[in-house]
Amino acid sequence: MMRTIMTSIAALALAGCATTPAPQAPVASTDAPDTMQWLYGSGEAAGASIQAWRNIADYAIARSRERRIPQSVTMGIGGEIAGPASCALGESWKPLAVVFDVDETVILNQGYEYWTTVTGNSFSKESWEKWEKTGASYIRPVPGAVTGIRRLREAGITPVFNTNREFSPEGAARAIAAAGLGEAVHRDTLFLRGDDGVNSGDKDGRRALIAERFCVVALAGDNLGDFADVFNDDARTPLERRELAARGDLAQLWGNGWFVLPNPVYGYSLKGTVEQVFPEGTRWTPETAPSDAPAIMNEGN
């Protein structure tokens, strides 16, 4: 009797499977998400990235040619935005460096985003860990990065990578090398989440470690947290975050020591309700638009 019941249950389960087909992966002709079309497929994204990388190299090389003891760039350290500091080291100075985020700043994770697109899966730590360890041959360099890194190294400036990858230093180094960006050495020129003893996506602690050894003359990333942790305070609304980035003293840093790369696909920048993104005074609709010409246009008639 028990065997008969189990057989019947199995038959019902199979029948259920037969009537609920598995989700189908999109075919090659299906449009990719708008944000991925832009970042990974558009000429506009390539142009914006090349422009940023040229500016990074031009700025850092110009700083390296100054005939004075250099100062570090303003950056987030210890939960605050620290101003420039002297790079003097005895009668000389610390070696010059530019600190880069990795993902979507020096490399594009096209292989991982392809997988999320065709399967409908969202980001997970499990899949990302596997990507970190095995995905090096499926990445591409950000346009302009190969030339920019080469120019920095030729000028004697060290590229240092500060990433929130956490599962595989070897995988991160392989990805950077596979993109044509040269060698990165863990805890020397490559810092991962946790390398400062704090298991956090905050980067101030790692910036402090890097600044102990290097004179950091510029920072580059696709997220404001690549410049200072204070930007990514969860208590800060999207508008407050935007206003802080555009604050007078900080506004002067963009293109002048701080360089941001485009990333509309993921990250802290993708936050905000309709009400937050479109504050009062920006909410136009055809129904609320005035139907008559402004009064000044009717004067004299």
Phi and psi restraints in degrees (value plus and minus 20) as a CYANA .aco file:
   2 MET   PHI     -79.7   -39.7
   2 MET   PSI     -61.8   -21.8
   3 ARG   PHI     -82.1   -42.1
   3 ARG   PSI     -58.9   -18.9
   4 THR   PHI     -84.0   -44.0
   4 THR   PSI     -62.6   -22.6
   5 ILE   PHI     -82.7   -42.7
   5 ILE   PSI     -65.8   -25.8
   6 MET   PHI     -83.1   -43.1
   6 MET   PSI     -58.0   -18.0
   7 THR   PHI     -83.1   -43.1
   7 THR   PSI     -60.8   -20.8
   8 SER   PHI     -85.2   -45.2
   8 SER   PSI     -62.0   -22.0
   9 ILE   PHI     -81.8   -41.8
   9 ILE   PSI     -62.6   -22.6
  10 ALA   PHI     -82.1   -42.1
  10 ALA   PSI     -60.6   -20.6
  11 ALA   PHI     -83.6   -43.6
  11 ALA   PSI     -61.1   -21.1
  12 LEU   PHI     -84.8   -44.8
  12 LEU   PSI     -59.7   -19.7
  13 ALA   PHI     -82.9   -42.9
  13 ALA   PSI     -62.4   -22.4
  14 LEU   PHI     -84.7   -44.7
  14 LEU   PSI     -59.2   -19.2
  15 ALA   PHI     -83.4   -43.4
  15 ALA   PSI     -60.1   -20.1
  16 GLY   PHI     -82.5   -42.5
  16 GLY   PSI     -60.8   -20.8
  17 CYS   PHI     -82.4   -42.4
  17 CYS   PSI     -57.5   -17.5
  18 ALA   PHI     -87.4   -47.4
  18 ALA   PSI     -49.5    -9.5
  19 THR   PHI    -114.8   -74.8
  19 THR   PSI     -22.1    17.9
  20 THR   PHI    -145.0  -105.0
  20 THR   PSI      62.5   102.5
  21 PRO   PHI     -83.6   -43.6
  21 PRO   PSI     127.8   167.8
  22 ALA   PHI     -85.9   -45.9
  22 ALA   PSI     129.0   169.0
  23 PRO   PHI     -77.7   -37.7
  23 PRO   PSI     119.1   159.1
  24 GLN   PHI    -111.9   -71.9
  24 GLN   PSI     115.3   155.3
  25 ALA   PHI     -87.3   -47.3
  25 ALA   PSI     123.0   163.0
  26 PRO   PHI     -82.7   -42.7
  26 PRO   PSI     125.2   165.2
  27 VAL   PHI     -97.5   -57.5
  27 VAL   PSI     147.3   187.3
  28 ALA   PHI     -80.6   -40.6
  28 ALA   PSI     -46.6    -6.6
  29 SER   PHI    -102.7   -62.7
  29 SER   PSI     -26.9    13.1
  30 THR   PHI     -89.5   -49.5
  30 THR   PSI     118.3   158.3
  31 ASP   PHI     -84.7   -44.7
  31 ASP   PSI     115.6   155.6
  32 ALA   PHI     -93.1   -53.1
  32 ALA   PSI     140.6   180.6
  33 PRO   PHI     -74.2   -34.2
  33 PRO   PSI     126.2   166.2
  34 ASP   PHI     -72.7   -32.7
  34 ASP   PSI     -64.7   -24.7
  35 THR   PHI     -84.6   -44.6
  35 THR   PSI     -55.3   -15.3
  36 MET   PHI     -95.7   -55.7
  36 MET   PSI     -55.4   -15.4
  37 GLN   PHI     -75.2   -35.2
  37 GLN   PSI     -63.0   -23.0
  38 TRP   PHI     -91.3   -51.3
  38 TRP   PSI     -74.4   -34.4
  39 LEU   PHI     -90.3   -50.3
  39 LEU   PSI     -64.2   -24.2
  40 TYR   PHI    -116.3   -76.3
  40 TYR   PSI     -35.0     5.0
  41 GLY   PHI    -142.5  -102.5
  41 GLY   PSI     -33.6     6.4
  42 SER   PHI    -115.6   -75.6
  42 SER   PSI     129.6   169.6
  43 GLY   PHI     -87.5   -47.5
  43 GLY   PSI     -49.6    -9.6
  44 GLU   PHI     -83.0   -43.0
  44 GLU   PSI     -62.5   -22.5
  45 ALA   PHI     -84.8   -44.8
  45 ALA   PSI     -60.9   -20.9
  46 ALA   PHI     -80.9   -40.9
  46 ALA   PSI     -64.5   -24.5
  47 GLY   PHI     -82.8   -42.8
  47 GLY   PSI     -63.2   -23.2
  48 ALA   PHI     -83.4   -43.4
  48 ALA   PSI     -60.2   -20.2
  49 SER   PHI     -89.7   -49.7
  49 SER   PSI     -64.0   -24.0
  50 ILE   PHI     -81.3   -41.3
  50 ILE   PSI     -61.5   -21.5
  51 GLN   PHI     -79.6   -39.6
  51 GLN   PSI     -65.7   -25.7
  52 ALA   PHI     -83.6   -43.6
  52 ALA   PSI     -64.8   -24.8
  53 TRP   PHI     -86.3   -46.3
  53 TRP   PSI     -56.4   -16.4
  54 ARG   PHI     -84.2   -44.2
  54 ARG   PSI     -62.0   -22.0
  55 ASN   PHI     -86.1   -46.1
  55 ASN   PSI     -58.3   -18.3
  56 ILE   PHI     -78.3   -38.3
  56 ILE   PSI     -72.1   -32.1
  57 ALA   PHI     -84.6   -44.6
  57 ALA   PSI     -64.8   -24.8
  58 ASP   PHI     -78.5   -38.5
  58 ASP   PSI     -65.3   -25.3
  59 TYR   PHI     -84.6   -44.6
  59 TYR   PSI     -70.5   -30.5
  60 ALA   PHI     -85.0   -45.0
  60 ALA   PSI     -59.9   -19.9
  61 ILE   PHI     -85.7   -45.7
  61 ILE   PSI     -60.0   -20.0
  62 ALA   PHI     -81.5   -41.5
  62 ALA   PSI     -60.7   -20.7
  63 ARG   PHI     -82.8   -42.8
  63 ARG   PSI     -57.0   -17.0
  64 SER   PHI     -88.8   -48.8
  64 SER   PSI     -38.5     1.5
  65 ARG   PHI    -116.1   -76.1
  65 ARG   PSI     -20.3    19.7
  66 GLU   PHI     -89.1   -49.1
  66 GLU   PSI     118.3   158.3
  67 ARG   PHI    -114.3   -74.3
  67 ARG   PSI      42.4    82.4
  68 ARG   PHI    -182.4  -142.4
  68 ARG   PSI     143.8   183.8
  69 ILE   PHI     -84.4   -44.4
  69 ILE   PSI     102.8   142.8
  70 PRO   PHI     -92.0   -52.0
  70 PRO   PSI     140.7   180.7
  71 GLN   PHI    -135.4   -95.4
  71 GLN   PSI     129.6   169.6
  72 SER   PHI     -91.7   -51.7
  72 SER   PSI     141.4   181.4
  73 VAL   PHI     -98.5   -58.5
  73 VAL   PSI     134.6   174.6
  74 THR   PHI     -77.4   -37.4
  74 THR   PSI     117.2   157.2
  75 MET   PHI    -181.2  -141.2
  75 MET   PSI     143.5   183.5
  76 GLY   PHI     -95.8   -55.8
  76 GLY   PSI     103.1   143.1
  77 ILE   PHI    -164.3  -124.3
  77 ILE   PSI     110.6   150.6
  78 GLY   PHI      46.8    86.8
  78 GLY   PSI       9.0    49.0
  79 GLY   PHI      60.1   100.1
  79 GLY   PSI     -13.7    26.3
  80 GLU   PHI    -151.9  -111.9
  80 GLU   PSI     147.7   187.7
  81 ILE   PHI    -115.5   -75.5
  81 ILE   PSI      88.4   128.4
  82 ALA   PHI    -110.0   -70.0
  82 ALA   PSI     115.3   155.3
  83 GLY   PHI     -92.5   -52.5
  83 GLY   PSI     156.8   196.8
  84 PRO   PHI     -76.7   -36.7
  84 PRO   PSI     124.6   164.6
  85 ALA   PHI    -149.4  -109.4
  85 ALA   PSI     130.1   170.1
  86 SER   PHI     -84.0   -44.0
  86 SER   PSI     121.7   161.7
  87 CYS   PHI    -122.2   -82.2
  87 CYS   PSI      -1.9    38.1
  88 ALA   PHI     -82.5   -42.5
  88 ALA   PSI     119.7   159.7
  89 LEU   PHI    -159.7  -119.7
  89 LEU   PSI      69.0   109.0
  90 GLY   PHI      48.8    88.8
  90 GLY   PSI    -149.9  -109.9
  91 GLU   PHI    -109.9   -69.9
  91 GLU   PSI     -20.3    19.7
  92 SER   PHI    -139.6   -99.6
  92 SER   PSI    -171.4  -131.4
  93 TRP   PHI    -169.6  -129.6
  93 TRP   PSI     143.4   183.4
  94 LYS   PHI     -82.1   -42.1
  94 LYS   PSI     130.8   170.8
  95 PRO   PHI     -81.9   -41.9
  95 PRO   PSI     122.6   162.6
  96 LEU   PHI     -95.4   -55.4
  96 LEU   PSI     125.4   165.4
  97 ALA   PHI    -167.7  -127.7
  97 ALA   PSI     134.0   174.0
  98 VAL   PHI    -136.8   -96.8
  98 VAL   PSI     111.8   151.8
  99 VAL   PHI    -121.3   -81.3
  99 VAL   PSI     106.3   146.3
 100 PHE   PHI    -137.4   -97.4
 100 PHE   PSI     121.3   161.3
 101 ASP   PHI     -86.6   -46.6
 101 ASP   PSI     149.4   189.4
 102 VAL   PHI    -126.7   -86.7
 102 VAL   PSI     -84.9   -44.9
 103 ASP   PHI     -90.4   -50.4
 103 ASP   PSI     103.3   143.3
 104 GLU   PHI      45.6    85.6
 104 GLU   PSI      -6.0    34.0
 105 THR   PHI    -137.2   -97.2
 105 THR   PSI     -67.3   -27.3
 106 VAL   PHI    -132.2   -92.2
 106 VAL   PSI     -47.6    -7.6
 107 ILE   PHI    -149.5  -109.5
 107 ILE   PSI     133.8   173.8
 108 LEU   PHI    -127.1   -87.1
 108 LEU   PSI     107.7   147.7
 109 ASN   PHI    -106.9   -66.9
 109 ASN   PSI      36.4    76.4
 110 GLN   PHI     -85.0   -45.0
 110 GLN   PSI     -55.5   -15.5
 111 GLY   PHI     -83.3   -43.3
 111 GLY   PSI     -63.8   -23.8
 112 TYR   PHI     -87.3   -47.3
 112 TYR   PSI     -63.1   -23.1
 113 GLU   PHI     -89.1   -49.1
 113 GLU   PSI     -50.1   -10.1
 114 TYR   PHI     -80.6   -40.6
 114 TYR   PSI     -65.8   -25.8
 115 TRP   PHI     -81.9   -41.9
 115 TRP   PSI     -63.8   -23.8
 116 THR   PHI     -83.9   -43.9
 116 THR   PSI     -54.6   -14.6
 117 THR   PHI     -90.2   -50.2
 117 THR   PSI     -67.8   -27.8
 118 VAL   PHI     -98.7   -58.7
 118 VAL   PSI     -39.2     0.8
 119 THR   PHI    -121.7   -81.7
 119 THR   PSI     -38.3     1.7
 120 GLY   PHI      58.7    98.7
 120 GLY   PSI     -14.7    25.3
 121 ASN   PHI     -97.0   -57.0
 121 ASN   PSI     127.6   167.6
 122 SER   PHI    -118.0   -78.0
 122 SER   PSI     154.6   194.6
 123 PHE   PHI     -78.4   -38.4
 123 PHE   PSI     118.8   158.8
 124 SER   PHI    -163.4  -123.4
 124 SER   PSI     133.1   173.1
 125 LYS   PHI     -83.2   -43.2
 125 LYS   PSI     -55.1   -15.1
 126 GLU   PHI     -84.7   -44.7
 126 GLU   PSI     -67.4   -27.4
 127 SER   PHI     -90.7   -50.7
 127 SER   PSI     -56.0   -16.0
 128 TRP   PHI     -87.1   -47.1
 128 TRP   PSI     -57.5   -17.5
 129 GLU   PHI     -79.9   -39.9
 129 GLU   PSI     -64.1   -24.1
 130 LYS   PHI     -85.0   -45.0
 130 LYS   PSI     -58.2   -18.2
 131 TRP   PHI     -83.0   -43.0
 131 TRP   PSI     -65.4   -25.4
 132 GLU   PHI     -76.5   -36.5
 132 GLU   PSI     -58.8   -18.8
 133 LYS   PHI    -103.5   -63.5
 133 LYS   PSI     -46.5    -6.5
 134 THR   PHI    -147.0  -107.0
 134 THR   PSI     -22.7    17.3
 135 GLY   PHI    -113.4   -73.4
 135 GLY   PSI     -15.1    24.9
 136 ALA   PHI     -76.3   -36.3
 136 ALA   PSI     -56.4   -16.4
 137 SER   PHI    -100.2   -60.2
 137 SER   PSI     -21.9    18.1
 138 TYR   PHI    -131.3   -91.3
 138 TYR   PSI      -8.2    31.8
 139 ILE   PHI    -119.5   -79.5
 139 ILE   PSI     147.9   187.9
 140 ARG   PHI    -154.6  -114.6
 140 ARG   PSI     131.1   171.1
 141 PRO   PHI     -91.8   -51.8
 141 PRO   PSI     127.7   167.7
 142 VAL   PHI     -83.4   -43.4
 142 VAL   PSI     114.0   154.0
 143 PRO   PHI     -73.5   -33.5
 143 PRO   PSI     109.5   149.5
 144 GLY   PHI      76.2   116.2
 144 GLY   PSI     -37.8     2.2
 145 ALA   PHI     -88.0   -48.0
 145 ALA   PSI     -62.8   -22.8
 146 VAL   PHI     -80.3   -40.3
 146 VAL   PSI     -68.0   -28.0
 147 THR   PHI     -86.1   -46.1
 147 THR   PSI     -62.2   -22.2
 148 GLY   PHI     -82.0   -42.0
 148 GLY   PSI     -66.3   -26.3
 149 ILE   PHI     -83.2   -43.2
 149 ILE   PSI     -62.3   -22.3
 150 ARG   PHI     -80.7   -40.7
 150 ARG   PSI     -64.1   -24.1
 151 ARG   PHI     -82.4   -42.4
 151 ARG   PSI     -60.3   -20.3
 152 LEU   PHI     -83.5   -43.5
 152 LEU   PSI     -66.7   -26.7
 153 ARG   PHI     -83.6   -43.6
 153 ARG   PSI     -59.4   -19.4
 154 GLU   PHI     -83.0   -43.0
 154 GLU   PSI     -48.9    -8.9
 155 ALA   PHI    -107.8   -67.8
 155 ALA   PSI     -16.6    23.4
 156 GLY   PHI      61.7   101.7
 156 GLY   PSI      -1.5    38.5
 157 ILE   PHI    -123.1   -83.1
 157 ILE   PSI     111.2   151.2
 158 THR   PHI    -109.4   -69.4
 158 THR   PSI     104.3   144.3
 159 PRO   PHI     -97.9   -57.9
 159 PRO   PSI     107.6   147.6
 160 VAL   PHI    -139.5   -99.5
 160 VAL   PSI     115.3   155.3
 161 PHE   PHI    -129.4   -89.4
 161 PHE   PSI     106.0   146.0
 162 ASN   PHI    -141.8  -101.8
 162 ASN   PSI      79.4   119.4
 163 THR   PHI    -139.9   -99.9
 163 THR   PSI     134.9   174.9
 164 ASN   PHI    -112.7   -72.7
 164 ASN   PSI      -7.7    32.3
 165 ARG   PHI     -80.9   -40.9
 165 ARG   PSI     127.8   167.8
 166 GLU   PHI    -159.2  -119.2
 166 GLU   PSI     -30.3     9.7
 167 PHE   PHI    -119.7   -79.7
 167 PHE   PSI     -43.8    -3.8
 168 SER   PHI    -172.5  -132.5
 168 SER   PSI      76.1   116.1
 169 PRO   PHI     -77.9   -37.9
 169 PRO   PSI     -57.8   -17.8
 170 GLU   PHI     -84.0   -44.0
 170 GLU   PSI     -61.2   -21.2
 171 GLY   PHI     -85.7   -45.7
 171 GLY   PSI     -59.0   -19.0
 172 ALA   PHI     -84.6   -44.6
 172 ALA   PSI     -64.1   -24.1
 173 ALA   PHI     -84.1   -44.1
 173 ALA   PSI     -59.3   -19.3
 174 ARG   PHI     -83.3   -43.3
 174 ARG   PSI     -61.8   -21.8
 175 ALA   PHI     -84.3   -44.3
 175 ALA   PSI     -63.4   -23.4
 176 ILE   PHI     -82.6   -42.6
 176 ILE   PSI     -63.8   -23.8
 177 ALA   PHI     -87.6   -47.6
 177 ALA   PSI     -60.8   -20.8
 178 ALA   PHI     -84.2   -44.2
 178 ALA   PSI     -46.7    -6.7
 179 ALA   PHI    -100.2   -60.2
 179 ALA   PSI     -22.8    17.2
 180 GLY   PHI      66.1   106.1
 180 GLY   PSI       3.5    43.5
 181 LEU   PHI    -124.3   -84.3
 181 LEU   PSI     -13.6    26.4
 182 GLY   PHI      66.7   106.7
 182 GLY   PSI    -187.1  -147.1
 183 GLU   PHI    -103.9   -63.9
 183 GLU   PSI     122.5   162.5
 184 ALA   PHI    -152.8  -112.8
 184 ALA   PSI     108.9   148.9
 185 VAL   PHI    -131.1   -91.1
 185 VAL   PSI     104.8   144.8
 186 HIS   PHI     -78.1   -38.1
 186 HIS   PSI     114.1   154.1
 187 ARG   PHI      43.6    83.6
 187 ARG   PSI      -6.6    33.4
 188 ASP   PHI    -142.3  -102.3
 188 ASP   PSI     -84.7   -44.7
 189 THR   PHI    -141.3  -101.3
 189 THR   PSI      -8.0    32.0
 190 LEU   PHI    -161.7  -121.7
 190 LEU   PSI      99.8   139.8
 191 PHE   PHI    -143.7  -103.7
 191 PHE   PSI     110.6   150.6
 192 LEU   PHI    -130.1   -90.1
 192 LEU   PSI     146.2   186.2
 193 ARG   PHI     -73.0   -33.0
 193 ARG   PSI     110.4   150.4
 194 GLY   PHI      76.5   116.5
 194 GLY   PSI     -33.8     6.2
 195 ASP   PHI     -88.7   -48.7
 195 ASP   PSI     -35.5     4.5
 196 ASP   PHI    -116.4   -76.4
 196 ASP   PSI      -9.7    30.3
 197 GLY   PHI      63.9   103.9
 197 GLY   PSI     -16.5    23.5
 198 VAL   PHI    -141.1  -101.1
 198 VAL   PSI     101.0   141.0
 199 ASN   PHI    -102.6   -62.6
 199 ASN   PSI      57.9    97.9
 200 SER   PHI    -166.1  -126.1
 200 SER   PSI     134.4   174.4
 201 GLY   PHI     -99.2   -59.2
 201 GLY   PSI     -25.4    14.6
 202 ASP   PHI     -86.4   -46.4
 202 ASP   PSI     124.7   164.7
 203 LYS   PHI    -133.4   -93.4
 203 LYS   PSI     -23.4    16.6
 204 ASP   PHI     -77.8   -37.8
 204 ASP   PSI     -61.5   -21.5
 205 GLY   PHI     -82.5   -42.5
 205 GLY   PSI     -61.2   -21.2
 206 ARG   PHI     -91.2   -51.2
 206 ARG   PSI     -54.5   -14.5
 207 ARG   PHI     -81.6   -41.6
 207 ARG   PSI     -58.4   -18.4
 208 ALA   PHI     -83.1   -43.1
 208 ALA   PSI     -62.1   -22.1
 209 LEU   PHI     -82.0   -42.0
 209 LEU   PSI     -63.3   -23.3
 210 ILE   PHI     -85.4   -45.4
 210 ILE   PSI     -61.2   -21.2
 211 ALA   PHI     -88.9   -48.9
 211 ALA   PSI     -40.1    -0.1
 212 GLU   PHI     -85.4   -45.4
 212 GLU   PSI     -51.7   -11.7
 213 ARG   PHI    -124.5   -84.5
 213 ARG   PSI     -54.9   -14.9
 214 PHE   PHI    -133.4   -93.4
 214 PHE   PSI     134.8   174.8
 215 CYS   PHI    -111.7   -71.7
 215 CYS   PSI      80.7   120.7
 216 VAL   PHI    -101.7   -61.7
 216 VAL   PSI      89.3   129.3
 217 VAL   PHI    -116.4   -76.4
 217 VAL   PSI     -32.1     7.9
 218 ALA   PHI    -179.4  -139.4
 218 ALA   PSI     135.1   175.1
 219 LEU   PHI    -147.8  -107.8
 219 LEU   PSI     124.8   164.8
 220 ALA   PHI    -161.9  -121.9
 220 ALA   PSI     119.1   159.1
 221 GLY   PHI    -190.3  -150.3
 221 GLY   PSI     155.9   195.9
 222 ASP   PHI    -126.3   -86.3
 222 ASP   PSI     -13.8    26.2
 223 ASN   PHI    -162.2  -122.2
 223 ASN   PSI     123.3   163.3
 224 LEU   PHI     -82.1   -42.1
 224 LEU   PSI     -44.5    -4.5
 225 GLY   PHI     -85.8   -45.8
 225 GLY   PSI     -33.8     6.2
 226 ASP   PHI     -95.2   -55.2
 226 ASP   PSI     -26.9    13.1
 227 PHE   PHI    -134.4   -94.4
 227 PHE   PSI     -58.2   -18.2
 228 ALA   PHI    -184.5  -144.5
 228 ALA   PSI     118.9   158.9
 229 ASP   PHI     -86.8   -46.8
 229 ASP   PSI     -45.4    -5.4
 230 VAL   PHI     -79.9   -39.9
 230 VAL   PSI     -46.6    -6.6
 231 PHE   PHI     -83.4   -43.4
 231 PHE   PSI     -51.8   -11.8
 232 ASN   PHI    -120.2   -80.2
 232 ASN   PSI       2.2    42.2
 233 ASP   PHI     -81.5   -41.5
 233 ASP   PSI     101.8   141.8
 234 ASP   PHI     -82.5   -42.5
 234 ASP   PSI     -40.7    -0.7
 235 ALA   PHI     -97.4   -57.4
 235 ALA   PSI     -31.4     8.6
 236 ARG   PHI    -107.0   -67.0
 236 ARG   PSI     107.7   147.7
 237 THR   PHI     -92.6   -52.6
 237 THR   PSI     141.6   181.6
 238 PRO   PHI     -75.4   -35.4
 238 PRO   PSI     -59.9   -19.9
 239 LEU   PHI     -87.2   -47.2
 239 LEU   PSI     -61.3   -21.3
 240 GLU   PHI     -83.7   -43.7
 240 GLU   PSI     -59.2   -19.2
 241 ARG   PHI     -83.8   -43.8
 241 ARG   PSI     -63.8   -23.8
 242 ARG   PHI     -84.2   -44.2
 242 ARG   PSI     -62.2   -22.2
 243 GLU   PHI     -86.0   -46.0
 243 GLU   PSI     -56.7   -16.7
 244 LEU   PHI     -84.4   -44.4
 244 LEU   PSI     -62.7   -22.7
 245 ALA   PHI     -83.3   -43.3
 245 ALA   PSI     -48.2    -8.2
 246 ALA   PHI    -119.8   -79.8
 246 ALA   PSI     -13.5    26.5
 247 ARG   PHI     -81.0   -41.0
 247 ARG   PSI     124.6   164.6
 248 GLY   PHI     -63.7   -23.7
 248 GLY   PSI     -75.1   -35.1
 249 ASP   PHI     -87.8   -47.8
 249 ASP   PSI     -54.1   -14.1
 250 LEU   PHI    -101.8   -61.8
 250 LEU   PSI     -51.6   -11.6
 251 ALA   PHI     -78.5   -38.5
 251 ALA   PSI     -51.1   -11.1
 252 GLN   PHI     -88.7   -48.7
 252 GLN   PSI     -36.3     3.7
 253 LEU   PHI    -103.7   -63.7
 253 LEU   PSI     -43.2    -3.2
 254 TRP   PHI     -88.3   -48.3
 254 TRP   PSI     101.1   141.1
 255 GLY   PHI      59.7    99.7
 255 GLY   PSI     -17.1    22.9
 256 ASN   PHI    -155.8  -115.8
 256 ASN   PSI      28.7    68.7
 257 GLY   PHI     100.5   140.5
 257 GLY   PSI     -47.9    -7.9
 258 TRP   PHI    -134.6   -94.6
 258 TRP   PSI     109.9   149.9
 259 PHE   PHI    -153.1  -113.1
 259 PHE   PSI     102.2   142.2
 260 VAL   PHI    -126.1   -86.1
 260 VAL   PSI     117.6   157.6
 261 LEU   PHI    -123.6   -83.6
 261 LEU   PSI     128.8   168.8
 262 PRO   PHI     -93.8   -53.8
 262 PRO   PSI     116.2   156.2
 263 ASN   PHI    -173.3  -133.3
 263 ASN   PSI      72.6   112.6
 264 PRO   PHI    -110.7   -70.7
 264 PRO   PSI     -11.7    28.3
 265 VAL   PHI    -109.0   -69.0
 265 VAL   PSI     -60.9   -20.9
 266 TYR   PHI    -177.8  -137.8
 266 TYR   PSI     147.2   187.2
 267 GLY   PHI      99.5   139.5
 267 GLY   PSI     160.0   200.0
 268 TYR   PHI     -82.7   -42.7
 268 TYR   PSI     -43.0    -3.0
 269 SER   PHI     -86.6   -46.6
 269 SER   PSI     -42.2    -2.2
 270 LEU   PHI    -112.4   -72.4
 270 LEU   PSI      50.0    90.0
 271 LYS   PHI    -158.9  -118.9
 271 LYS   PSI     131.6   171.6
 272 GLY   PHI     107.3   147.3
 272 GLY   PSI     112.7   152.7
 273 THR   PHI     -97.1   -57.1
 273 THR   PSI     149.6   189.6
 274 VAL   PHI     -76.9   -36.9
 274 VAL   PSI     -61.5   -21.5
 275 GLU   PHI     -83.6   -43.6
 275 GLU   PSI     -58.1   -18.1
 276 GLN   PHI     -94.4   -54.4
 276 GLN   PSI     -58.7   -18.7
 277 VAL   PHI     -95.6   -55.6
 277 VAL   PSI     -51.5   -11.5
 278 PHE   PHI    -138.1   -98.1
 278 PHE   PSI      63.3   103.3
 279 PRO   PHI     -90.0   -50.0
 279 PRO   PSI     150.3   190.3
 280 GLU   PHI     -72.0   -32.0
 280 GLU   PSI     119.4   159.4
 281 GLY   PHI      77.3   117.3
 281 GLY   PSI     -28.5    11.5
 282 THR   PHI    -138.5   -98.5
 282 THR   PSI     -18.1    21.9
 283 ARG   PHI    -115.4   -75.4
 283 ARG   PSI      51.6    91.6
 284 TRP   PHI     -99.1   -59.1
 284 TRP   PSI     123.4   163.4
 285 THR   PHI    -161.2  -121.2
 285 THR   PSI     135.4   175.4
 286 PRO   PHI     -78.4   -38.4
 286 PRO   PSI     -51.1   -11.1
 287 GLU   PHI     -91.8   -51.8
 287 GLU   PSI     -50.8   -10.8
 288 THR   PHI    -115.6   -75.6
 288 THR   PSI     -26.9    13.1
 289 ALA   PHI     -91.4   -51.4
 289 ALA   PSI     120.5   160.5
 290 PRO   PHI     -83.9   -43.9
 290 PRO   PSI     116.5   156.5
 291 SER   PHI    -107.9   -67.9
 291 SER   PSI     -42.5    -2.5
 292 ASP   PHI    -116.0   -76.0
 292 ASP   PSI     135.9   175.9
 293 ALA   PHI     -86.5   -46.5
 293 ALA   PSI     133.8   173.8
 294 PRO   PHI     -75.3   -35.3
 294 PRO   PSI     129.8   169.8
 295 ALA   PHI     -77.0   -37.0
 295 ALA   PSI     -57.4   -17.4
 296 ILE   PHI     -80.2   -40.2
 296 ILE   PSI     -47.8    -7.8
 297 MET   PHI     -92.2   -52.2
 297 MET   PSI     -39.1     0.9
 298 ASN   PHI    -119.1   -79.1
 298 ASN   PSI     -22.8    17.2
 299 GLU   PHI     -85.2   -45.2
 299 GLU   PSI     117.7   157.7
 300 GLY   PHI      71.1   111.1
 300 GLY   PSI     -25.8    14.2
